[in-house]
């Protein structure tokens, strides 16, 4: 007869061995909490941190975080060109040569009247008006559009034949906001603009002169932009002059004067255009986390009502962020990361001042 006994231990030996294995397994289960106590303690703070962050003594944060700002300077304000025109009851100003969409347009309209607000074309905003009994000057600004059309400024009285003289200048690199403005009246052969105080740097100061009885000579100081008049010899004619200069600022501007052959009423105005803001950038650097198993960093930037987040590769120790809004406070928060775990945060603040 052939034996059918299974390979392995004899049947009689299997029972005791199974019992021994069972005892050892039970002992292992009893010892497991003790063995795992260290690991449990190491990670005990994990669930207490928001965002499922690692305990700080496990995933170490970067250190020596510094934040500084740098400024990319924009070009100074530059005049493209100017144009002038005269009329009766109104004046139509052609746009200066090479006017480009986005340019800052500044219109100067002098007329033989006072206390009248002119009818301006759509889009032109009144900067200010200065009156002097029989002479007045209105100043307007506008952002140039593509193929900007000529601009007609009218007296509010239909059929008026009062004399008008006007000039318009196109500037590039000027901030598209209402400018600082002041105006004064006077009566003599010389018109002088007032001084104004600006807090801005590298501005364009525009001096505007309007006078009865004819033309004005170029202003003292600065570049002559334009000059025209409706005629000479009596009190109904109007002469204008425009000039400009770059002012480093901040501080008070220098008054400028323009002279005519005869003494008569005049108004003199000054307009200060701001330069397009410089571009601010934040430059961050830090000492990397000593936790070699971190897989990178998370950087959060909060400021100006918005928050942005970025992921940086392991080994990164510096980064630049921008453009930033000048004068706005930003908070930068940096953490070391591994997957969803985070170290404790390191935070710095910065307010760019370009």
Backbone torsions as a table, in degrees:
resi	resn	phi	psi	omega
1	UNK	NA	138.0	-179.4
2	UNK	-83.5	135.6	-179.7
3	UNK	-76.7	135.2	179.8
4	UNK	-107.8	21.0	-177.5
5	UNK	-68.9	133.9	-179.6
6	UNK	-68.3	150.4	175.8
7	UNK	-66.5	157.5	178.4
8	UNK	110.5	-153.8	-177.7
9	UNK	-73.7	152.0	174.8
10	UNK	-60.9	151.8	-176.5
11	UNK	-54.6	-36.6	-175.5
12	UNK	-69.7	-21.7	-177.2
13	UNK	-88.4	-17.2	-172.5
14	UNK	-68.3	-37.5	-177.2
15	UNK	-59.1	-54.3	179.7
16	UNK	-59.6	-40.1	-179.0
17	UNK	-64.1	-43.4	178.3
18	UNK	-59.6	-36.7	179.4
19	UNK	-65.8	-40.9	179.8
20	UNK	-63.4	-44.6	179.5
21	UNK	-59.2	-41.9	-179.3
22	UNK	-62.9	-40.3	179.6
23	UNK	-64.3	-44.6	179.7
24	UNK	-62.3	-40.3	179.1
25	UNK	-62.9	-41.2	179.0
26	UNK	-64.0	-39.9	178.9
27	UNK	-63.8	-39.5	179.3
28	UNK	-61.5	-39.5	179.2
29	UNK	-65.6	-36.8	179.2
30	UNK	-69.0	-34.3	-178.5
31	UNK	-82.1	-19.0	-173.6
32	UNK	-55.4	-47.3	-179.1
33	UNK	-57.7	-37.0	179.7
34	UNK	-66.1	-43.2	-179.5
35	UNK	-64.2	-37.3	-175.7
36	UNK	-86.6	-6.7	-177.0
37	UNK	-55.6	-42.6	-179.5
38	UNK	-61.9	-45.4	179.2
39	UNK	-64.2	-40.5	179.8
40	UNK	-61.6	-42.2	179.5
41	UNK	-64.8	-38.6	-178.7
42	UNK	-62.1	-36.1	-175.7
43	UNK	-105.0	11.0	-173.3
44	UNK	-63.7	-26.8	-178.0
45	UNK	-85.2	-5.8	-173.9
46	UNK	-57.8	-51.2	-174.7
47	UNK	-74.9	-11.6	-179.7
48	UNK	-82.8	-17.7	-177.5
49	UNK	-92.4	136.8	178.1
50	UNK	-63.8	150.1	179.9
51	UNK	73.6	18.0	179.0
52	UNK	58.8	41.6	-176.4
53	UNK	-75.5	149.6	173.8
54	UNK	-72.8	155.7	172.4
55	UNK	-62.0	141.4	-174.1
56	UNK	-60.8	-29.2	-179.1
57	UNK	-80.9	1.0	176.8
58	UNK	-108.0	-52.3	177.0
59	UNK	-108.9	100.8	-172.6
60	UNK	-76.6	141.3	178.6
61	UNK	-76.4	161.8	170.6
62	UNK	-66.8	162.7	-178.2
63	UNK	-130.1	169.8	176.2
64	UNK	57.0	40.1	178.5
65	UNK	-70.1	127.6	175.0
66	UNK	-126.6	147.4	178.2
67	UNK	-133.6	127.4	176.5
68	UNK	-135.2	164.1	-179.2
69	UNK	-115.5	150.9	172.5
70	UNK	-130.2	156.7	-175.0
71	UNK	-123.5	130.4	171.6
72	UNK	-95.2	112.5	-173.5
73	UNK	-73.5	135.0	173.4
74	UNK	-88.4	156.0	-179.8
75	UNK	-62.4	155.7	177.0
76	UNK	-68.4	159.8	178.3
77	UNK	-63.6	135.3	-179.5
78	UNK	-130.5	139.3	176.5
79	UNK	-82.9	127.8	174.3
80	UNK	-77.9	-57.6	-177.4
81	UNK	-171.2	171.3	176.1
82	UNK	-133.3	160.3	173.8
83	UNK	-142.1	156.7	-178.7
84	UNK	-135.7	164.5	175.5
85	UNK	-162.9	162.7	174.4
86	UNK	-131.3	165.6	179.3
87	UNK	-172.6	179.8	176.4
88	UNK	-123.5	121.8	-177.7
89	UNK	82.0	-18.0	179.1
90	UNK	-168.2	171.4	173.4
91	UNK	-145.0	136.1	178.3
92	UNK	-110.7	116.1	-175.9
93	UNK	-98.1	119.1	173.6
94	UNK	-72.7	149.7	178.6
95	UNK	-71.2	143.4	-179.9
96	UNK	-60.8	155.6	178.6
97	UNK	-58.6	140.5	175.7
98	UNK	67.9	17.8	174.6
99	UNK	-58.3	133.5	-174.9
100	UNK	-122.7	145.4	177.3
101	UNK	-52.5	133.0	-177.8
102	UNK	96.0	-9.2	176.7
103	UNK	-66.9	156.9	175.1
104	UNK	-94.1	118.3	179.8
105	UNK	-102.2	128.3	179.1
106	UNK	-122.4	116.9	-178.1
107	UNK	-107.0	139.2	-178.9
108	UNK	-124.9	114.7	-175.1
109	UNK	-122.4	111.7	176.3
110	UNK	-102.9	145.7	-177.7
111	UNK	-154.3	158.3	-175.2
112	UNK	-88.3	79.8	179.4
113	UNK	-176.5	179.6	173.6
114	UNK	-147.7	169.9	177.6
115	UNK	51.0	29.2	179.0
116	UNK	-117.0	130.5	173.5
117	UNK	-93.4	120.0	-175.6
118	UNK	-72.2	161.3	173.0
119	UNK	-89.7	114.2	-175.3
120	UNK	-102.5	155.0	176.7
121	UNK	-65.6	160.7	179.4
122	UNK	-59.1	135.9	176.4
123	UNK	94.4	-17.8	179.7
124	UNK	-86.2	126.4	-176.5
125	UNK	-106.1	134.7	-179.6
126	UNK	-72.1	124.5	175.0
127	UNK	-85.1	-45.8	179.3
128	UNK	179.7	163.1	179.2
129	UNK	-134.6	140.1	176.3
130	UNK	-127.8	128.6	-177.1
131	UNK	-114.4	152.1	175.4
132	UNK	-152.1	71.1	174.3
133	UNK	62.6	-69.7	-178.2
134	UNK	-116.0	9.3	-179.8
135	UNK	-144.3	144.3	179.9
136	UNK	-148.6	158.0	176.9
137	UNK	-140.8	127.3	173.9
138	UNK	-108.1	141.3	178.9
139	UNK	-121.9	133.6	-177.6
140	UNK	-130.6	158.1	173.7
141	UNK	-137.4	159.8	-179.3
142	UNK	-163.0	148.0	169.8
143	UNK	-82.9	127.3	-178.7
144	UNK	-67.9	137.4	174.0
145	UNK	-98.2	179.1	175.3
146	UNK	-67.1	132.4	-178.9
147	UNK	53.8	49.6	-177.8
148	UNK	-55.9	126.6	-178.7
149	UNK	-80.4	167.8	174.3
150	UNK	-63.0	159.3	-175.0
151	UNK	-122.8	125.6	179.7
152	UNK	-107.6	123.5	177.9
153	UNK	-109.0	127.4	-171.2
154	UNK	-118.8	148.8	170.4
155	UNK	-70.0	142.1	-177.7
156	UNK	-68.5	-18.1	178.8
157	UNK	-88.0	117.0	-179.3
158	UNK	-61.4	136.2	178.9
159	UNK	82.4	5.3	179.8
160	UNK	-61.0	142.0	177.4
161	UNK	-117.6	16.8	179.2
162	UNK	-64.9	144.6	-176.2
163	UNK	-72.1	141.5	176.7
164	UNK	-126.4	143.5	169.6
165	UNK	-139.1	134.6	-176.3
166	UNK	-143.5	158.5	175.8
167	UNK	-141.7	148.9	177.1
168	UNK	-135.8	139.2	-178.4
169	UNK	-126.6	138.8	176.2
170	UNK	-104.3	131.1	178.0
171	UNK	-120.9	147.9	170.8
172	UNK	-113.2	155.7	-179.9
173	UNK	70.5	18.4	175.5
174	UNK	-96.1	140.7	178.6
175	UNK	-70.0	134.6	-172.8
176	UNK	-85.3	68.9	177.6
177	UNK	-137.4	162.4	177.3
178	UNK	-61.4	135.5	-175.2
179	UNK	-85.7	166.8	169.6
180	UNK	-69.9	139.6	-172.1
181	UNK	-145.8	145.6	170.8
182	UNK	-155.5	151.7	179.3
183	UNK	-147.7	149.7	179.1
184	UNK	-138.0	148.3	173.3
185	UNK	-97.2	165.5	176.7
186	UNK	-170.2	176.8	178.0
187	UNK	-147.4	109.5	179.8
188	UNK	-179.0	-171.8	176.8
189	UNK	-87.8	-7.9	-177.8
190	UNK	-125.1	126.5	176.5
191	UNK	-101.0	136.3	-176.0
192	UNK	-130.5	129.5	179.9
193	UNK	-75.7	152.2	177.0
194	UNK	-77.5	163.5	172.8
195	UNK	-92.8	140.3	175.4
196	UNK	-127.4	157.7	-179.7
197	UNK	-107.2	127.2	178.8
198	UNK	-117.6	146.4	176.3
199	UNK	-93.7	-2.9	-174.9
200	UNK	-95.4	162.3	179.6
201	UNK	-107.2	152.6	173.1
202	UNK	51.3	54.3	-178.5
203	UNK	-95.1	167.0	173.2
204	UNK	-106.6	121.6	178.5
205	UNK	-101.0	123.2	-179.2
206	UNK	-112.0	126.7	179.4
207	UNK	-105.9	127.7	-176.4
208	UNK	-123.6	131.3	-177.5
209	UNK	-125.6	136.9	176.9
210	UNK	-136.1	132.2	-173.3
211	UNK	-148.5	146.9	173.4
212	UNK	-78.6	164.5	173.4
213	UNK	68.7	29.5	167.5
214	UNK	114.7	-169.3	-169.5
215	UNK	-74.6	160.4	176.4
216	UNK	-114.2	146.0	174.7
217	UNK	-73.7	161.3	176.4
218	UNK	-54.3	146.9	-177.4
219	UNK	-69.3	154.7	174.5
220	UNK	-77.1	125.7	179.7
221	UNK	80.0	148.0	179.9
222	UNK	79.4	178.5	179.9
223	UNK	-95.4	137.1	178.1
224	UNK	-77.2	123.0	-178.4
225	UNK	-91.5	-46.9	-177.2
226	UNK	-168.8	167.7	173.1
227	UNK	-164.6	139.2	176.8
228	UNK	-159.5	166.2	177.4
229	UNK	-153.3	161.0	179.4
230	UNK	-86.3	-9.4	-179.0
231	UNK	154.2	-172.3	-178.6
232	UNK	-137.8	165.2	166.5
233	UNK	103.9	-18.0	176.8
234	UNK	-148.5	175.7	-171.8
235	UNK	-75.9	-6.6	-176.7
236	UNK	-89.2	-14.2	-178.1
237	UNK	-81.3	157.2	-176.1
238	UNK	-127.4	132.8	173.7
239	UNK	-121.5	143.1	178.4
240	UNK	-130.1	158.7	175.1
241	UNK	-147.9	142.5	176.5
242	UNK	-130.6	139.1	179.0
243	UNK	-147.1	164.3	-179.3
244	UNK	-156.4	164.2	179.2
245	UNK	-159.9	155.9	174.6
246	UNK	-86.7	136.3	179.5
247	UNK	-123.3	126.4	-175.7
248	UNK	-64.4	-40.5	178.2
249	UNK	55.8	176.5	-10.0
250	UNK	-70.3	162.5	-179.7
251	UNK	147.2	-163.7	-176.6
252	UNK	-99.0	135.4	-179.3
253	UNK	-74.9	160.0	179.2
254	UNK	-90.0	127.7	176.0
255	UNK	-63.6	145.9	176.8
256	UNK	-126.0	155.1	-175.4
257	UNK	-128.1	149.2	172.3
258	UNK	-131.5	139.3	-172.2
259	UNK	-117.5	145.7	175.7
260	UNK	-118.9	171.5	-178.8
261	UNK	-72.4	-28.0	-175.4
262	UNK	-123.1	154.1	175.1
263	UNK	-82.4	131.8	179.5
264	UNK	-166.3	178.8	-179.6
265	UNK	-71.4	146.5	178.7
266	UNK	-149.5	164.6	167.0
267	UNK	-131.2	144.5	178.3
268	UNK	-130.2	134.0	-174.7
269	UNK	-131.2	150.4	176.7
270	UNK	-127.2	136.6	179.7
271	UNK	-126.8	134.0	179.9
272	UNK	-116.6	116.4	178.8
273	UNK	-94.9	134.6	177.6
274	UNK	-86.3	145.8	175.9
275	UNK	-77.3	149.9	173.6
276	UNK	-53.8	135.1	-174.8
277	UNK	-60.7	142.6	173.1
278	UNK	-64.8	156.3	179.8
279	UNK	-90.6	120.9	-179.5
280	UNK	-95.0	140.2	177.8
281	UNK	-130.1	140.0	175.5
282	UNK	-94.9	133.1	178.7
283	UNK	-116.2	116.5	-176.5
284	UNK	-112.6	142.7	173.0
285	UNK	-144.8	154.3	-177.8
286	UNK	-159.1	165.2	172.6
287	UNK	-88.8	128.2	-174.9
288	UNK	-59.9	156.7	175.9
289	UNK	-61.2	140.8	175.5
290	UNK	-75.8	-8.2	178.1
291	UNK	-76.8	98.9	-173.7
292	UNK	-66.6	-17.8	-178.8
293	UNK	-89.6	2.3	173.3
294	UNK	-65.6	142.1	-178.5
295	UNK	-101.8	8.3	177.3
296	UNK	154.8	-161.5	-178.3
297	UNK	-134.2	156.7	171.5
298	UNK	-119.6	126.2	-179.2
299	UNK	-117.7	126.2	179.1
300	UNK	-116.5	134.7	178.0
301	UNK	-121.6	124.6	179.4
302	UNK	-123.6	130.6	179.1
303	UNK	172.8	150.4	179.3
304	UNK	64.0	26.5	178.9
305	UNK	80.6	8.6	-178.9
306	UNK	-133.7	153.0	177.7
307	UNK	-129.2	132.2	177.2
308	UNK	-125.7	149.0	179.4
309	UNK	-127.5	146.0	177.2
310	UNK	-140.3	153.3	178.4
311	UNK	-108.4	130.9	-178.2
312	UNK	-117.8	143.6	-176.5
313	UNK	-69.9	155.0	174.1
314	UNK	-59.0	142.4	-178.2
315	UNK	93.3	-13.6	177.5
316	UNK	-69.0	135.5	178.4
317	UNK	-132.1	5.0	175.8
318	UNK	-160.1	155.4	178.8
319	UNK	-162.1	152.7	174.4
320	UNK	-117.2	143.8	179.5
321	UNK	-134.2	137.7	178.1
322	UNK	174.5	179.6	0.0
323	UNK	-75.7	152.3	177.7
324	UNK	-112.4	155.6	178.6
325	UNK	-80.0	126.4	-179.6
326	UNK	-62.4	134.6	178.0
327	UNK	82.0	1.6	178.9
328	UNK	-97.4	135.1	179.4
329	UNK	-80.0	131.8	178.1
330	UNK	-122.6	145.5	174.4
331	UNK	-117.5	127.0	179.4
332	UNK	-110.3	128.6	-179.9
333	UNK	-123.0	122.6	-176.3
334	UNK	-119.3	133.2	175.4
335	UNK	-133.9	148.7	168.3
336	UNK	-79.6	152.3	-173.9
337	UNK	-142.0	151.4	164.8
338	UNK	-142.9	114.0	-173.8
339	UNK	52.2	-121.7	-177.6
340	UNK	-89.8	-4.9	-178.3
341	UNK	-83.4	150.7	-178.5
342	UNK	-133.9	149.2	170.4
343	UNK	-80.7	177.3	171.3
344	UNK	-65.6	149.4	-174.7
345	UNK	-80.7	153.2	171.1
346	UNK	-118.8	129.4	-170.7
347	UNK	-126.9	140.2	173.9
348	UNK	-139.9	154.8	178.2
349	UNK	-118.8	155.3	-179.5
350	UNK	-153.0	135.7	171.7
351	UNK	-122.0	103.5	-177.9
352	UNK	-62.0	143.9	178.4
353	UNK	-138.7	84.8	-177.5
354	UNK	-95.1	NA	NA
